[in-house]
C-alpha cells in the first residue's frame, strides 16, 4: 500500500500544478507562432486565456460548497489530461485553430480550479509544522514543472519539427504531456491523503465572499493600490507575449530566426536560472534591510533590462551566447524586481481575511497581464519589433508612476 506521507504527494502535486499553466501561457504561444499565426492573432487569442485566473476568486468559494478538494484535484487533472489529448488530436484537423483554442480555454479553467483545490488541500492535509517544512518543496517542484515545459518540452517540439511537419511535432508533444497528466492523476488517486473535509453551505460561502469584497475595498489607499496591481507589469505583460515570437520570426520579419530548440534552451534553462536567482537575491535583501530600502532598485531592475530587446531587434545577432546572455539579464532583473510586487501584495493583504484578500490581489495581477498582452501583437505587426521594444521601454514610465503612488512602510 502506498504511504500517504506528504513527501509522497507534495512534489508531484505541485509539479502537476505547473504543467497546465505553462502549457496555456508558454507552449501555446510558441506552438501558434510556429503554426503560422500572426503576432496580432496569437497575442489576442492567448491573452484571453488569462481570464480564468482573473475571475478565479468568483468561483473559488464554490469549490468549498461542492465536493471535497481531493475530488476537485483528481477531476481537474483528468480533465486537463483530456484537454491536452484533445489539442494533440485537433492539430491534425481542418478546424485546428478553433478547436485547439476551445480546448486551451477548458484547460485554463481546469488549471485555475486545480490551483485553488491544491492550495486548499495543502492546508487541510498538513499541520502547521508540516506546512512550514514543505513550503520549499512546493515552490521547488513547481519550478521544476516550469522548466520541464519551457525547456524540455519546447526543445522536444523543436527536435520533432526537424523530422516531421510542425502540426505533427506539436501533436506528439501535447500528447506526451497529456499522458503525463493522466499518470499523475492515477498516482494522486492512490497517494493523496484523505483529510477530514467539511462541505460548507452555499449561503455561508456567499456571505463570506461578500465580506471579503468589503474588506478588500475598505483597505486604506485602495485606489493607488489597485492601480499598482493593474499597471505595475504593463510593459512586462506586452514583452512577455512577444519575446519568444520575436526570437522565432525570420530576419525579414524583424526576428532572430532561432530554432525552437534554441528558444527552449534560452528560456527554459538560462532564463529560469536568472529568474530564480533574481528572486532569491531579492527576497534575501528585503529580509535584511526591508522593502522600502530596496523598492526603487527593484523597480529599476524589472524595467531597465527590457532594453536588451532593443539591442537584439536592431542588431539581430546570430551569436547564441549573446542572445542567451540578454535573456538571462532580462529574466534576472525581472525576478529581482518582481519580488517587490509580490511582497507589496502580501503586505497589502495582511489583516482580516488575509488569504481571501490576497486571492483578489492575484486576480488584479492576472488582469494586468491579460489586457496589455491583447494588443501587444498588433503593435508589433503594425510598427515592427524595433519600435515595439522602444514602446515597451516607454511603458516603463507607467510602472514608475504607479510605484510612486503607493506608500511603503518602514
C-alpha positions as CSV (number, residue, x, y, z in Angstrom):
1,X,0.0,0.0,0.0
2,X,1.3,3.5,-0.9
3,X,2.0,5.7,2.1
4,X,0.1,9.0,2.3
5,X,3.0,10.8,3.8
6,X,3.4,14.4,2.4
7,X,6.7,13.6,0.7
8,X,4.8,11.1,-1.5
9,X,2.3,13.7,-2.9
10,X,3.5,17.3,-2.4
11,X,6.3,17.1,-5.1
12,X,4.1,15.6,-7.7
13,X,1.1,17.7,-6.9
14,X,2.9,21.0,-7.4
15,X,4.8,19.6,-10.5
16,X,1.3,18.8,-11.9
17,X,0.1,22.3,-11.0
18,X,2.8,23.9,-13.1
19,X,2.2,21.8,-16.3
20,X,-1.2,23.1,-17.5
21,X,-0.4,26.7,-16.6
22,X,2.9,26.6,-18.6
23,X,1.1,24.8,-21.4
24,X,-1.5,27.6,-21.6
25,X,0.8,30.5,-21.1
26,X,4.0,29.5,-22.8
27,X,3.6,26.4,-25.0
28,X,0.6,27.8,-26.7
29,X,2.4,31.0,-27.8
30,X,5.3,29.1,-29.3
31,X,3.1,26.5,-30.9
32,X,0.8,29.1,-32.6
33,X,3.9,31.1,-33.7
34,X,5.3,28.0,-35.5
35,X,1.9,27.1,-36.9
36,X,1.8,30.4,-38.7
37,X,-0.4,32.8,-36.7
38,X,0.4,36.5,-36.9
39,X,1.6,38.3,-33.8
40,X,-1.8,40.1,-33.6
41,X,-3.7,36.8,-33.6
42,X,-1.6,34.8,-31.2
43,X,-1.3,37.6,-28.7
44,X,-5.0,38.3,-28.7
45,X,-6.1,34.7,-28.5
46,X,-3.6,33.6,-25.8
47,X,-4.1,36.7,-23.7
48,X,-7.8,35.7,-23.3
49,X,-6.5,32.5,-21.6
50,X,-5.6,34.6,-18.5
51,X,-9.3,35.1,-17.9
52,X,-9.8,32.1,-15.6
53,X,-7.1,33.4,-13.2
54,X,-8.7,36.8,-13.3
55,X,-12.2,35.6,-12.2
56,X,-10.8,32.8,-10.0
57,X,-12.0,34.5,-6.8
58,X,-15.6,34.4,-8.1
59,X,-15.9,30.7,-8.2
60,X,-13.2,29.6,-5.6
61,X,-15.8,29.7,-2.8
62,X,-18.0,27.2,-4.8
63,X,-15.2,24.6,-4.5
64,X,-15.8,24.6,-0.8
65,X,-19.5,24.2,-1.3
66,X,-19.4,21.3,-3.8
67,X,-17.3,18.1,-3.3
68,X,-14.0,17.8,-1.5
69,X,-10.7,19.4,-2.5
70,X,-9.3,16.0,-3.1
71,X,-12.1,15.3,-5.5
72,X,-11.5,18.6,-7.4
73,X,-7.8,17.8,-7.7
74,X,-8.3,14.4,-9.3
75,X,-11.2,15.6,-11.5
76,X,-9.3,18.6,-12.8
77,X,-6.1,16.6,-13.5
78,X,-8.1,14.1,-15.6
79,X,-9.9,17.0,-17.4
80,X,-6.5,18.7,-18.1
81,X,-5.1,15.5,-19.5
82,X,-8.2,15.0,-21.7
83,X,-7.9,18.7,-22.9
84,X,-4.2,18.2,-23.8
85,X,-5.1,15.0,-25.6
86,X,-7.8,16.9,-27.5
87,X,-5.3,19.5,-28.6
88,X,-3.0,16.8,-29.8
89,X,-5.7,15.3,-32.0
90,X,-7.3,18.6,-33.3
91,X,-4.0,19.9,-34.7
92,X,-4.4,17.4,-37.5
93,X,-7.8,18.6,-38.5
94,X,-9.1,21.5,-40.8
95,X,-10.6,23.3,-37.8
96,X,-7.4,23.0,-35.7
97,X,-7.3,26.7,-34.6
98,X,-10.9,27.0,-33.2
99,X,-10.9,23.5,-31.7
100,X,-7.4,23.9,-30.0
101,X,-8.3,27.3,-28.6
102,X,-11.6,25.9,-27.1
103,X,-9.6,23.1,-25.5
104,X,-7.0,25.6,-24.2
105,X,-9.9,27.5,-22.6
106,X,-11.1,24.4,-20.9
107,X,-7.6,23.6,-19.8
108,X,-7.2,27.1,-18.4
109,X,-10.4,26.9,-16.3
110,X,-9.4,23.4,-15.1
111,X,-5.9,24.6,-14.2
112,X,-7.2,27.6,-12.2
113,X,-9.6,25.4,-10.4
114,X,-6.8,22.9,-9.7
115,X,-4.7,25.7,-8.2
116,X,-7.5,26.6,-5.7
117,X,-8.1,23.0,-4.7
118,X,-4.4,22.1,-4.4
119,X,-3.5,25.1,-2.2
120,X,-6.6,24.4,0.0
121,X,-5.7,20.7,0.2
122,X,-2.2,21.6,1.3
123,X,-3.6,23.5,4.3
124,X,-6.1,20.7,5.1
125,X,-3.7,17.8,4.7
126,X,-0.8,19.2,6.8
127,X,-0.4,20.6,10.3
128,X,1.3,23.9,10.8
129,X,4.7,22.4,11.3
130,X,4.4,20.3,8.2
131,X,3.2,23.3,6.2
132,X,6.3,25.2,7.1
133,X,8.5,22.2,6.4
134,X,7.2,21.6,2.9
135,X,6.7,25.1,1.7
136,X,10.1,25.0,-0.1
137,X,9.2,21.7,-1.7
138,X,6.1,23.3,-3.2
139,X,8.0,26.1,-4.9
140,X,10.9,23.9,-6.0
141,X,8.7,21.3,-7.7
142,X,6.5,24.0,-9.3
143,X,9.7,25.5,-10.8
144,X,10.8,22.0,-12.0
145,X,7.5,21.7,-13.8
146,X,8.0,25.1,-15.3
147,X,11.5,24.1,-16.5
148,X,10.2,20.9,-17.9
149,X,7.6,22.7,-20.0
150,X,9.5,25.8,-21.0
151,X,12.7,23.9,-21.6
152,X,12.3,20.2,-22.0
153,X,9.1,20.1,-24.0
154,X,9.9,23.1,-26.2
155,X,13.3,21.5,-27.0
156,X,11.5,18.2,-27.8
157,X,9.0,20.0,-30.0
158,X,11.9,21.7,-31.8
159,X,13.6,18.4,-32.4
160,X,10.4,16.8,-33.7
161,X,9.9,19.8,-36.1
162,X,13.2,18.9,-37.8
163,X,11.9,15.4,-38.6
164,X,8.2,15.9,-39.0
165,X,5.8,18.6,-40.0
166,X,5.0,21.3,-37.4
167,X,1.5,20.2,-36.6
168,X,2.6,16.6,-36.0
169,X,5.5,17.7,-33.9
170,X,3.3,19.6,-31.6
171,X,0.6,16.8,-31.6
172,X,3.3,14.4,-30.3
173,X,4.5,17.0,-27.7
174,X,0.9,17.7,-26.4
175,X,0.1,14.0,-26.4
176,X,3.1,13.3,-24.2
177,X,2.0,16.0,-21.8
178,X,-1.5,14.5,-21.8
179,X,-0.2,11.1,-20.8
180,X,1.9,12.6,-18.0
181,X,-1.1,14.4,-16.6
182,X,-3.2,11.2,-16.7
183,X,-0.5,9.3,-15.0
184,X,-0.2,12.0,-12.3
185,X,-3.9,11.8,-11.7
186,X,-3.7,8.0,-11.2
187,X,-0.8,8.4,-8.8
188,X,-2.6,11.1,-6.8
189,X,-5.7,8.9,-6.6
190,X,-3.5,6.5,-4.6
191,X,-1.1,8.8,-2.9
192,X,-3.1,11.8,-1.8
193,X,-4.0,11.8,1.9
194,X,-7.7,11.7,2.9
195,X,-8.1,14.6,5.5
196,X,-11.4,15.3,7.0
197,X,-13.1,17.9,4.7
198,X,-16.3,19.6,5.5
199,X,-18.6,20.9,2.7
200,X,-19.5,24.4,3.5
201,X,-23.1,25.6,3.0
202,X,-23.6,27.7,-0.1
203,X,-25.2,30.5,1.9
204,X,-22.2,30.7,4.2
205,X,-19.9,30.7,1.2
206,X,-21.8,33.6,-0.4
207,X,-21.7,35.7,2.8
208,X,-18.0,35.0,3.3
209,X,-17.2,36.2,-0.2
210,X,-19.3,39.3,0.2
211,X,-17.4,40.0,3.4
212,X,-14.1,39.5,1.6
213,X,-15.0,42.1,-1.0
214,X,-16.0,44.6,1.7
215,X,-12.7,44.0,3.5
216,X,-10.7,44.4,0.2
217,X,-12.4,47.7,-0.9
218,X,-12.2,49.2,2.6
219,X,-8.4,48.9,2.7
220,X,-6.5,52.2,3.2
221,X,-5.3,53.8,-0.1
222,X,-7.2,51.2,-2.1
223,X,-7.3,53.2,-5.4
224,X,-3.4,53.7,-5.6
225,X,-3.0,50.0,-4.6
226,X,-5.4,48.8,-7.3
227,X,-3.7,50.9,-10.0
228,X,-0.4,49.5,-8.8
229,X,-1.7,45.9,-9.0
230,X,-3.1,46.5,-12.5
231,X,-0.4,48.6,-14.1
232,X,2.9,47.7,-12.5
233,X,3.5,45.0,-15.1
234,X,2.1,47.0,-18.0
235,X,5.4,46.8,-20.0
236,X,6.2,43.3,-19.0
237,X,2.8,42.0,-20.0
238,X,3.4,43.1,-23.6
239,X,7.1,42.0,-23.6
240,X,6.2,38.5,-22.4
241,X,3.8,37.9,-25.3
242,X,6.2,38.9,-28.0
243,X,9.6,37.9,-26.7
244,X,9.5,34.3,-27.9
245,X,7.7,35.0,-31.2
246,X,10.4,37.7,-31.8
247,X,13.1,35.0,-31.3
248,X,11.3,32.6,-33.7
249,X,10.4,35.1,-36.5
250,X,12.6,35.3,-39.6
251,X,15.2,38.0,-40.1
252,X,12.9,39.6,-42.8
253,X,10.1,39.8,-40.3
254,X,12.5,41.6,-37.8
255,X,13.1,38.5,-35.7
256,X,16.2,36.5,-34.8
257,X,15.3,33.3,-36.8
258,X,16.2,31.0,-34.0
259,X,15.2,27.3,-33.9
260,X,12.6,26.2,-31.5
261,X,15.1,24.1,-29.6
262,X,17.3,27.1,-29.1
263,X,14.5,29.2,-27.7
264,X,13.6,26.3,-25.4
265,X,17.1,26.3,-24.0
266,X,17.3,30.1,-23.7
267,X,14.0,30.5,-21.7
268,X,13.7,27.1,-20.1
269,X,17.2,26.8,-18.6
270,X,19.2,30.0,-18.5
271,X,16.1,32.2,-18.3
272,X,14.7,30.2,-15.4
273,X,18.1,30.2,-13.6
274,X,18.2,34.0,-14.0
275,X,14.6,34.3,-12.8
276,X,15.2,32.2,-9.7
277,X,18.5,33.8,-8.9
278,X,16.9,37.3,-9.1
279,X,14.0,36.3,-6.9
280,X,16.2,34.6,-4.3
281,X,18.6,37.5,-4.0
282,X,15.7,40.0,-3.9
283,X,14.0,38.2,-1.1
284,X,17.2,37.9,0.9
285,X,18.0,41.6,0.6
286,X,14.5,42.6,1.6
287,X,14.7,40.3,4.6
288,X,17.9,42.1,5.7
289,X,17.0,45.7,5.0
290,X,13.3,45.9,4.4
291,X,11.2,46.5,1.3
292,X,11.3,50.3,1.5
293,X,15.1,50.5,1.1
294,X,15.1,48.2,-2.0
295,X,11.9,49.5,-3.5
296,X,13.3,51.7,-6.3
297,X,16.3,49.5,-7.1
298,X,13.8,46.7,-7.6
299,X,11.6,48.9,-9.8
300,X,14.6,49.8,-11.9
301,X,15.6,46.1,-12.1
302,X,12.3,45.0,-13.5
303,X,12.2,47.8,-16.1
304,X,15.6,48.8,-17.4
305,X,16.8,45.3,-18.6
306,X,13.9,45.3,-21.1
307,X,16.3,47.4,-23.2
308,X,18.2,44.3,-24.2
309,X,15.4,43.6,-26.7
310,X,16.0,46.9,-28.4
311,X,19.6,45.9,-28.9
312,X,18.6,42.4,-30.2
313,X,16.0,43.8,-32.6
314,X,18.3,46.4,-34.0
315,X,21.5,44.3,-34.4
316,X,19.8,40.9,-34.9
317,X,22.9,39.0,-33.7
318,X,23.4,35.3,-34.6
319,X,25.7,34.6,-31.7
320,X,23.8,32.3,-29.4
321,X,25.8,33.3,-26.3
322,X,25.0,37.0,-26.8
323,X,21.3,36.2,-27.2
324,X,21.3,33.9,-24.1
325,X,23.1,36.4,-22.1
326,X,20.5,39.1,-22.9
327,X,17.7,36.7,-21.9
328,X,19.5,35.9,-18.6
329,X,19.9,39.6,-17.8
330,X,16.3,40.4,-18.5
331,X,15.0,37.4,-16.6
332,X,17.3,38.1,-13.6
333,X,16.1,41.7,-13.5
334,X,12.5,40.5,-13.7
335,X,13.0,38.0,-10.9
336,X,14.7,40.6,-8.7
337,X,12.1,43.3,-9.3
338,X,9.1,41.1,-9.2
339,X,9.9,40.4,-5.5
340,X,8.8,44.0,-4.8
341,X,5.5,43.4,-6.5
342,X,4.6,40.2,-4.7
343,X,5.8,41.5,-1.3
344,X,3.6,44.5,-1.7
345,X,0.6,42.2,-2.4
346,X,1.5,40.2,0.8
347,X,1.7,43.4,2.9
348,X,-1.4,44.8,1.4
349,X,-3.4,41.6,2.2
350,X,-2.3,41.5,5.8
351,X,-5.1,41.8,8.4
352,X,-8.7,40.5,8.3
353,X,-9.3,37.7,5.8
354,X,-5.8,38.0,4.5
355,X,-5.8,34.8,2.4
356,X,-9.0,35.7,0.6
357,X,-7.9,39.3,0.1
358,X,-4.6,38.1,-1.4
359,X,-6.6,35.9,-3.8
360,X,-8.4,39.1,-5.1
361,X,-5.0,40.8,-5.4
362,X,-3.7,38.0,-7.6
363,X,-6.9,38.4,-9.8
364,X,-5.9,42.0,-10.4
365,X,-2.4,40.8,-11.2
366,X,-3.7,38.4,-13.8
367,X,-6.0,41.1,-15.3
368,X,-2.9,43.4,-15.5
369,X,-1.2,40.7,-17.6
370,X,-4.2,39.9,-19.8
371,X,-5.3,43.3,-21.1
372,X,-1.9,44.7,-22.2
373,X,-1.0,41.4,-23.8
374,X,-4.0,41.5,-26.1
375,X,-2.8,44.4,-28.2
376,X,1.0,43.7,-27.9
377,X,0.9,41.6,-31.1
378,X,-1.0,44.3,-33.1
379,X,1.7,46.9,-32.1
380,X,4.5,44.5,-33.2
381,X,2.8,43.8,-36.5
382,X,2.0,47.4,-37.3
383,X,5.2,49.1,-36.3
384,X,7.8,46.3,-36.3
385,X,9.8,44.7,-33.4
386,X,12.3,47.6,-33.1
387,X,9.6,50.2,-32.5
388,X,7.6,47.7,-30.3
389,X,10.5,47.3,-27.9
390,X,11.0,51.1,-27.8
391,X,7.3,51.3,-26.9
392,X,7.8,48.7,-24.1
393,X,10.6,50.9,-22.6
394,X,8.4,53.9,-22.8
395,X,5.7,52.0,-20.9
396,X,8.1,51.6,-18.0
397,X,7.1,55.2,-17.1
398,X,3.7,53.7,-16.2
399,X,5.5,51.3,-13.8
400,X,7.5,54.2,-12.2
401,X,4.3,56.3,-11.9
402,X,2.2,53.7,-10.1
403,X,5.2,52.6,-7.9
404,X,5.5,56.2,-6.7
405,X,1.8,56.4,-5.8
406,X,1.8,53.6,-3.2
407,X,3.1,54.0,0.3
408,X,5.8,51.5,1.6
409,X,6.1,51.4,5.3
410,X,9.4,51.0,7.0
